[in-house]
Amino acid sequence: MEKPKQDYSFWTKYKRFAGTEIMLYVIMIVGIILGILIFG
């Protein structure tokens, strides 16, 4: 099983952007919940 070096760079970049992506998803989910509570 040979793995190219691109996987390592991909995972390092993914780990860097993972935090921001999680924050964006959390903000989206909170916004949807607040919208349902306000308009519901």
C-alpha positions as CSV (number, residue, x, y, z in Angstrom):
1,M,0.0,0.0,0.0
2,E,1.8,3.1,-1.2
3,K,0.4,6.4,-0.2
4,P,1.5,9.6,-2.1
5,K,2.9,12.5,-0.2
6,Q,0.0,14.6,-1.3
7,D,-2.2,12.9,1.3
8,Y,0.0,14.4,4.1
9,S,-0.2,17.9,2.7
10,F,-3.9,17.5,2.1
11,W,-4.5,16.4,5.7
12,T,-2.4,19.2,7.1
13,K,-4.3,21.8,5.1
14,Y,-7.6,20.1,6.0
15,K,-6.7,20.2,9.7
16,R,-6.0,23.9,9.3
17,F,-9.3,24.6,7.7
18,A,-11.3,22.1,9.7
19,G,-11.7,24.5,12.7
20,T,-13.0,27.3,10.5
21,E,-15.4,24.9,8.7
22,I,-16.7,23.6,12.0
23,M,-17.3,27.1,13.2
24,L,-19.1,28.0,10.0
25,Y,-21.4,24.9,10.4
26,V,-22.1,25.8,14.0
27,I,-22.9,29.4,13.1
28,M,-25.2,28.1,10.3
29,I,-27.0,25.6,12.6
30,V,-27.4,28.2,15.4
31,G,-28.8,30.7,12.9
32,I,-31.3,28.2,11.6
33,I,-32.4,27.3,15.1
34,L,-32.8,31.0,16.0
35,G,-34.7,31.6,12.8
36,I,-37.1,28.7,13.6
37,L,-37.6,30.0,17.2
38,I,-38.2,33.6,16.1
39,F,-40.4,32.9,13.0
40,G,-42.0,29.7,14.5
